[in-house]
Every structure is written in C-alpha cells, then in structure tokens.
Amino acid sequence: MKHSLYRVYGAVACAGFLLVSSASGAIAADARQEAVLQKGSVEWNSMREKNPALHTDLSGSVLKGRRLRKIDFSQTSLVGADLRQSDLGRSEFRDADLRGAKFDGSVLAGSRLTGADLREATLAGASCSGADFSGARMASTVLRRADCAEAKLRGAELAGADLRESNLEYADLSRADLRAANLWLARTGSANFSGAMISDETVLPNGKPGSAKWADEHGALFAPVVAAPKLEPPAGIAGAASSGNIQSSQPSAVSPTAQSVTAAAPPQRAATLAKTLKPVKAWRPAPSAISYDADQLDQLKSDVMKWNRLRVANPAMQVRLKEAPLSGKVLAHADLHAADLEKAALKRADLEKADLKNANLRGADLRSANLQRADFRQADLRGANLWLANTGRAEFEGAIVSSETVLETGRKATPAWAREQAARFTDELSPVKQ
C-alpha cells in the first residue's frame, strides 16, 4: 500500500514539474522576444527571417519613445501595447493585432497596416502621412489631429472613429465605412470619398450630420443607422408607439443606392454599430458651439470663384464666418466684403487681392498670411494678429486698429502707424473716431 502511494505521489510531482517547466518555457519565449526587440529593428527582423513560423506576441509591452523604423511587426500581437512617441516610420504591421494599442504622437509615415486590427487604438497626433490602412479594422479608433495626408484608407472600417481636426488631404477613403465617424474640422481637400459609406450619425467636417446631399456631392453612399430591433409592446398599448419614434431603415430622403445599402445591412451588424455609436454621439458639436455658417464655409473653401458668383447673385446675404477654420486655405480674390470674420483662423491663408472692405476681423488670426494687395478699407482689425503677414500694397484706408492689433513686424499698432496708413486708431474701451 505504501509503495502504491509513493508511486502516486511521484507521478503527481513529475506532472507538476512538467507543468511548471512548460509554463516557464512559455514565459521565457516571450521574454526572449522582448530582449531581442530591445536591441533594435535589425536584430528583431533577423529573428523573424530565421524563424518565419514563430508566433510573436508583445501584448502589453511598453515601447514608448523607441526608434524602431522599418521593423517587421506583421501578424504580431501588440494588444494594449504602449508605442507612444515612437518612430515606426516605414514599418510593417500587416494583419497585426493592435487592439487598444497606443500610438499617440508616434511616426507611422509610410508604414503598411493593411488588414490590421486597430479597434479602439489611439493614434492622436500621430504622423501617418502616406501610411497604408487599406482594409484595416478601425472601429472607434482615435485619430484626432493625426496627419493622414495621402494615406490609403481604402475599405477601412472606420465606424465610430474619431477623426476630428485630422489632416486627410489627398487621402484615399474610397469604400471606407465612415458611419458615425467624427470628421469635425478635419481637412479633407482632394480626399477621395468615392464609394465610402456615411450615415446620419457621421459628423462632417463642417460639424453637420451626414446627409444624402453630401454623399452625392462626394460620390459616397448614405445609409442611416439602423436601430436595434425593439420588443413588441404589450397588448393594449401597441397603438401608443408612433412611427416617428422608431428609426426607419429607408427614409424617403435617401437615394436609391443608399436605400439598397441600408436594406442589405444584417440585423446583427446594425445592433453592433448601434452600440459603437453611443460614445460618439457625445462628440457631436452642439449648434451653439459652431459660430459660423457651415454651408457658407463649405462653399468658400471648395470654390472661390463660385463663392464670388454666389455673392453677386445674393447681394444682401450676410456672411457669417465667425471663428471659421480657414488656416492655410487659398482664398485669393475672394469676395469677403462686410463678412463677419471675428476670431477667424486665417493663419497662412492666401488672401491676395481679397476684398475685405468693411469686414469684421476683430481678433482674427492672420499670422503669416499672404495679404498682398488685399483690400482692408473700413475693416475692423482691432485685436487682429498680422505677425509675419505679407501686407505688400494692402489697403488700410479707414480701417480700425487698436493697441491690441499686432502688425506684421510683431509690434502693436500705434496712432502713428494708423496715420501713415490713413487708418483709424482707437483704444479698446474708447469709441471709434470717425
């Protein structure tokens, strides 16, 4: 009997030893991978070339501030990894698992992330110019203020993504899923939206909700969000629920193409998307937060000549562009006379020969703007900042300046400068001298 017990105890001890040994080996394997990575990109890539079947798992790794250019992270698990402020330019992330990873402030320019899973990852302020995100899963990914100029986002799943204030100029967003994505104040000049899908929960660059009109103008598809199925009300109160309280999957304003897209959406996907939208709704700017006319802003940015014809056809139109984001825009020859441009962002904008007579430019940011031969006659420039602006041959006759107006030299406006330009000088608290 004793010998039998000894045999049992021995077997259990051996089994325990084997389990501990195997667990230690697994931990050591991950540790070895991290140790190789600490040496740099060359050593890591060499390890992967020698062991092409090796499963690389760096989930939760802290790689903040590392220089890992041209590294091969394809099919690597980096779930929850901290890669903030890292240089990952021209690296390979094909089919990598990057869920919840942090890339804030990192350089991903020229990198390939095709098919990668970036759901709920954060890339705020990241440099992603020229990066390839084609087919990537990016639901609820944060790309706020990210530079994605010329990035490839073809077929990317961007439902619920935060793209506020990002640079999407010349980006390819064809066939991308942008339902409930937030593009408020994003720069989308020359971006390709052909075949992209938006919804009424999408926040457009001008702050307005997605619409069939915007979709048609940009070659996109409009598909309103399908609400999750609701339970049938108990008998006797069925008539209490009006049709207006239930979101229709095919509203009359939707184009036929968009209707077919909506009708084909499976219920499971609709329910999943509805859950994704919950935090996104809080990001939508309230109407009171937008001081400018979003339609006017779009018209001005898209085509200056068309804007000028609009003003000729509507001479009584009030131009409301207060606090409008127009930095870096080409607005040469634009008709902006009597426009409300108070606190407008016009830094580095091209306003050569622009008509700004009688315009309200109080507190406007005109730093480094091209103001050659611009007409500021009778304009209100109190508190405006013109530091480093090119004001060659600009007209300031009758314009109002104050001690808070910053001139192109960086100095504050003075009565002497006003007299020299035939302008009017006033202190902020005193009435304007006629």
C-alpha positions in Angstrom: 0.0 0.0 0.0 2.8 2.4 0.9 4.6 1.6 -2.4 1.4 2.4 -4.3 1.1 5.8 -2.5 4.7 6.6 -3.2 4.1 5.9 -6.9 1.0 8.2 -6.9 2.9 11.0 -5.2 5.8 10.6 -7.6 3.6 10.8 -10.6 1.9 13.9 -9.3 5.3 15.5 -8.5 6.6 14.7 -12.0 3.4 16.1 -13.6 3.8 19.3 -11.5 7.4 19.7 -12.5 6.5 19.3 -16.2 3.7 21.9 -16.0 6.0 24.4 -14.2 8.7 23.7 -16.7 6.4 24.2 -19.7 5.0 27.4 -18.2 8.5 28.7 -17.6 9.4 27.9 -21.2 6.4 29.9 -22.5 7.3 32.9 -20.3 11.0 32.7 -21.3 10.0 32.7 -25.0 8.1 36.0 -24.6 11.0 37.4 -22.6 13.5 36.4 -25.3 11.4 38.1 -27.9 11.3 41.3 -25.8 15.0 41.0 -25.2 15.7 40.8 -29.0 13.4 43.8 -29.6 15.3 45.9 -27.1 18.4 45.5 -29.3 16.7 47.2 -32.2 14.9 46.7 -35.5 17.7 44.9 -37.3 18.0 42.2 -34.7 14.2 41.7 -34.5 13.8 41.5 -38.2 16.7 39.0 -38.4 15.0 36.8 -35.8 11.8 36.8 -37.8 13.6 35.9 -41.0 15.3 32.9 -39.3 12.0 31.8 -37.7 9.2 32.6 -40.2 6.7 30.4 -38.3 7.4 32.0 -34.9 4.3 33.5 -33.3 5.3 36.9 -32.0 3.4 38.2 -29.0 4.2 41.6 -27.5 0.9 42.3 -25.9 1.1 44.9 -23.2 4.7 45.8 -24.0 6.0 49.2 -23.1 7.9 50.5 -26.1 7.3 54.2 -25.6 9.8 56.6 -27.2 11.6 53.8 -29.1 13.2 54.2 -32.6 12.1 51.2 -34.5 12.0 52.2 -38.1 11.4 49.6 -40.8 10.6 46.9 -38.2 8.5 43.9 -39.1 5.5 43.6 -36.8 3.4 41.8 -39.4 0.9 39.3 -37.7 2.3 40.3 -34.3 0.0 40.7 -31.3 0.5 44.1 -29.8 -2.8 44.3 -27.9 -2.7 47.1 -25.4 1.0 47.9 -26.2 2.3 51.4 -25.4 4.1 52.7 -28.5 3.6 56.4 -27.9 6.1 58.9 -29.2 7.9 56.1 -31.1 9.5 56.3 -34.5 7.9 53.5 -36.5 8.2 55.0 -40.0 8.0 52.6 -43.0 7.3 49.7 -40.7 5.3 46.5 -41.4 2.1 45.9 -39.4 0.2 43.8 -41.9 -2.5 41.8 -40.2 -1.2 42.7 -36.8 -3.5 42.7 -33.7 -3.2 46.3 -32.5 -6.5 46.5 -30.5 -6.2 49.1 -27.8 -2.6 49.9 -28.6 -1.3 53.4 -28.0 0.4 55.2 -30.9 -0.2 58.8 -29.8 2.4 61.2 -31.2 4.2 58.4 -33.0 5.6 58.4 -36.5 3.9 55.8 -38.8 4.6 57.6 -42.1 4.9 55.2 -45.0 4.1 52.2 -42.8 1.8 49.4 -44.0 -1.1 48.4 -41.8 -3.2 46.6 -44.3 -5.7 44.3 -42.6 -4.5 45.2 -39.1 -7.0 45.3 -36.2 -6.8 48.8 -34.7 -10.2 48.8 -32.9 -10.1 51.2 -30.0 -6.4 52.0 -30.7 -5.3 55.6 -30.2 -3.3 57.5 -32.8 -3.9 61.0 -31.6 -1.5 63.4 -33.1 0.3 60.6 -34.9 2.2 61.2 -38.2 0.6 58.7 -40.6 1.2 60.5 -44.0 1.4 58.0 -46.8 0.6 55.1 -44.5 -1.5 52.2 -45.9 -4.5 51.3 -43.7 -6.4 49.5 -46.5 -8.9 47.0 -45.2 -7.9 47.8 -41.6 -10.5 47.3 -38.8 -10.6 50.8 -37.1 -13.9 51.0 -35.3 -13.8 53.6 -32.6 -10.1 54.3 -33.3 -8.9 57.7 -32.2 -7.1 59.7 -34.9 -7.7 63.1 -33.6 -5.3 65.7 -35.0 -3.4 62.9 -36.8 -1.6 63.7 -40.0 -3.1 61.2 -42.6 -2.3 63.2 -45.7 -2.1 60.9 -48.7 -2.8 57.9 -46.5 -4.5 54.9 -48.0 -7.7 54.0 -46.1 -9.5 52.1 -48.9 -12.1 49.8 -47.5 -11.1 50.6 -43.9 -13.7 50.1 -41.2 -13.8 53.5 -39.5 -17.3 53.3 -38.0 -17.3 55.5 -34.9 -13.7 56.6 -35.4 -12.6 60.0 -34.0 -11.1 62.0 -36.9 -11.6 65.4 -35.5 -9.1 68.1 -36.7 -7.1 65.4 -38.6 -5.4 66.1 -41.9 -7.0 63.9 -44.6 -5.8 65.9 -47.6 -5.3 63.7 -50.7 -6.2 60.6 -48.6 -7.9 57.7 -50.3 -11.1 56.9 -48.3 -12.8 55.1 -51.1 -15.2 52.3 -49.9 -14.3 53.2 -46.3 -17.0 52.7 -43.6 -17.4 56.2 -42.1 -20.8 55.6 -40.4 -20.8 57.6 -37.1 -17.2 58.7 -37.7 -16.4 62.2 -36.5 -14.7 64.4 -39.0 -15.4 67.8 -37.4 -12.8 70.3 -38.6 -10.9 67.6 -40.5 -9.0 68.9 -43.6 -10.4 66.9 -46.5 -9.1 68.8 -49.5 -8.8 66.5 -52.6 -9.6 63.4 -50.4 -11.3 60.5 -52.3 -14.6 59.5 -50.8 -15.9 57.5 -53.7 -18.0 54.6 -52.5 -17.4 55.5 -48.9 -20.4 54.9 -46.6 -21.6 57.7 -44.2 -24.7 57.8 -42.0 -26.8 60.4 -40.2 -24.5 59.8 -37.2 -21.5 60.8 -39.2 -20.2 64.3 -38.2 -19.0 66.1 -41.3 -16.0 68.5 -41.4 -18.4 71.4 -41.1 -20.0 70.0 -37.9 -23.2 69.0 -39.6 -24.6 65.4 -39.6 -24.1 63.2 -42.6 -26.6 63.6 -45.4 -27.6 62.2 -48.7 -26.7 65.6 -50.3 -23.1 65.5 -49.0 -22.8 61.9 -50.1 -23.9 62.7 -53.6 -21.5 65.6 -53.9 -18.6 63.4 -52.8 -19.5 60.2 -54.6 -20.2 58.5 -51.3 -23.1 56.3 -50.1 -25.6 57.5 -47.5 -27.0 54.8 -45.2 -28.8 56.0 -42.0 -28.1 54.0 -38.9 -30.5 51.1 -38.4 -31.8 51.0 -34.8 -31.5 47.7 -32.9 -34.7 45.7 -33.0 -37.3 46.6 -30.3 -39.6 44.2 -28.5 -43.2 44.3 -29.4 -45.2 46.3 -26.8 -47.8 44.5 -24.7 -51.3 44.2 -26.0 -53.4 47.2 -25.5 -50.7 49.8 -25.8 -49.4 48.8 -29.3 -51.0 51.9 -30.7 -49.2 54.2 -28.3 -45.9 53.9 -30.1 -45.9 56.2 -33.1 -44.0 55.5 -36.2 -42.0 58.7 -35.6 -40.3 57.2 -32.5 -38.9 54.3 -34.5 -36.0 54.9 -36.7 -36.7 53.8 -40.3 -34.2 51.9 -42.3 -35.3 53.5 -45.5 -36.3 57.2 -45.1 -37.7 58.9 -48.1 -34.8 61.4 -48.4 -32.3 58.6 -49.1 -31.1 58.0 -52.6 -31.9 54.6 -54.2 -28.3 53.5 -53.9 -28.2 54.3 -50.2 -31.6 52.6 -49.7 -30.2 49.4 -51.1 -27.1 49.6 -48.9 -29.3 50.1 -45.8 -31.7 47.3 -46.7 -28.9 44.9 -47.1 -27.4 45.6 -43.6 -27.8 42.5 -41.4 -29.6 43.0 -38.0 -26.5 41.7 -36.1 -24.3 44.3 -37.7 -26.9 47.1 -37.1 -27.1 46.2 -33.4 -23.3 46.1 -33.1 -23.0 49.5 -34.8 -25.7 51.0 -32.6 -23.6 50.0 -29.5 -20.5 51.6 -31.1 -22.4 54.9 -31.6 -23.2 55.5 -28.0 -20.0 57.4 -27.1 -19.8 59.0 -30.5 -23.0 61.0 -30.0 -21.3 63.0 -27.2 -18.6 64.2 -29.7 -21.1 65.9 -32.0 -20.6 69.7 -31.7 -23.7 71.4 -30.3 -25.1 74.0 -32.7 -24.2 76.7 -30.2 -20.6 75.6 -30.4 -20.4 76.5 -34.1 -20.3 80.2 -34.6 -20.0 80.2 -38.4 -22.4 79.2 -41.1 -21.3 75.6 -42.1 -22.8 75.8 -45.6 -21.0 79.1 -46.3 -17.7 77.8 -45.0 -18.0 74.7 -47.3 -18.9 76.9 -50.3 -16.0 79.3 -49.7 -13.4 76.6 -49.2 -14.5 74.5 -52.2 -14.6 77.1 -54.9 -13.7 80.8 -54.5 -15.0 81.8 -58.0 -18.3 80.1 -57.4 -18.5 81.8 -54.0 -18.0 85.2 -55.6 -20.8 84.5 -58.1 -23.0 83.5 -55.2 -22.3 86.8 -53.6 -23.1 88.7 -56.7 -26.4 86.8 -57.1 -27.3 87.4 -53.4 -26.0 91.0 -52.5 -28.0 91.0 -49.3 -26.5 87.8 -48.0 -24.9 88.1 -44.6 -21.6 86.3 -44.4 -21.3 84.6 -41.0 -17.8 83.1 -40.7 -17.1 83.9 -37.1 -14.3 81.7 -35.7 -14.2 79.8 -39.0 -11.3 77.4 -39.5 -9.6 78.8 -42.7 -6.0 78.4 -41.9 -3.9 77.6 -44.9 -6.8 78.0 -47.3 -6.4 79.6 -50.8 -8.8 82.5 -50.8 -7.1 84.8 -53.3 -9.6 87.2 -54.9 -12.4 86.1 -52.5 -15.3 88.5 -52.0 -15.5 88.8 -48.3 -16.7 92.4 -48.0 -18.7 93.1 -44.9 -18.1 89.5 -43.7 -18.2 88.6 -40.1 -14.7 87.0 -39.6 -14.3 87.8 -35.9 -11.7 85.5 -34.4 -11.4 83.5 -37.7 -8.4 81.3 -38.1 -6.7 82.6 -41.2 -3.1 81.7 -40.3 -1.0 81.1 -43.5 -4.1 81.7 -45.7 -3.7 83.1 -49.2 -5.8 86.3 -49.3 -4.0 88.1 -52.1 -6.3 90.7 -53.7 -9.2 89.6 -51.4 -12.0 92.0 -50.9 -12.3 92.6 -47.1 -13.9 96.0 -47.1 -16.0 96.7 -44.0 -15.2 93.1 -42.8 -15.3 92.4 -39.0 -11.8 90.9 -38.4 -11.6 91.6 -34.7 -9.3 89.1 -33.0 -8.7 87.3 -36.3 -5.5 85.2 -36.6 -3.8 86.4 -39.8 -0.2 85.3 -38.9 2.0 84.5 -41.9 -1.0 85.1 -44.2 -0.5 86.4 -47.8 -2.3 89.8 -47.7 -0.6 91.3 -50.8 -3.0 93.9 -52.4 -5.8 92.8 -50.1 -8.5 95.5 -49.5 -9.0 96.2 -45.8 -10.6 99.6 -46.2 -13.1 100.3 -43.4 -12.4 96.8 -41.9 -12.3 96.3 -38.1 -8.9 95.0 -37.2 -8.9 95.6 -33.5 -7.1 92.7 -31.8 -6.2 91.1 -35.1 -2.8 89.4 -35.3 -0.9 90.1 -38.6 2.6 89.0 -37.4 4.8 87.9 -40.3 2.0 88.5 -42.8 2.8 89.8 -46.2 1.0 93.1 -46.4 2.7 94.5 -49.5 0.4 97.1 -51.2 -2.5 96.2 -49.0 -5.0 99.0 -48.5 -5.9 100.0 -44.9 -7.6 103.3 -45.5 -10.3 103.9 -42.9 -9.5 100.5 -41.2 -9.9 100.4 -37.4 -6.9 99.3 -35.4 -6.2 99.3 -31.7 -3.3 98.9 -29.2 -4.1 95.2 -29.3 -3.6 94.9 -33.1 -0.4 93.1 -33.8 1.3 94.3 -37.0 3.4 92.3 -39.4 6.5 93.4 -37.6 5.3 91.9 -34.4 4.8 95.3 -32.8 1.5 96.7 -31.6 -0.4 99.2 -33.7 0.1 102.9 -32.8 -1.6 106.1 -33.7 1.5 107.0 -35.8 1.1 103.8 -37.9 -2.6 104.5 -38.3 -1.9 108.0 -39.6 0.6 106.6 -42.0 -1.9 104.1 -43.4 -4.8 106.5 -43.3 -6.4 104.1 -40.8 -8.2 104.9 -37.6 -6.7 104.2 -34.2 -8.7 103.6 -31.0 -8.2 102.1 -27.6 -10.4 99.1 -26.9 -12.6 101.0 -24.4 -12.9 104.2 -26.3 -15.4 104.9 -29.1 -14.1 104.8 -32.7 -13.1 108.1 -34.1 -14.8 108.9 -37.3 
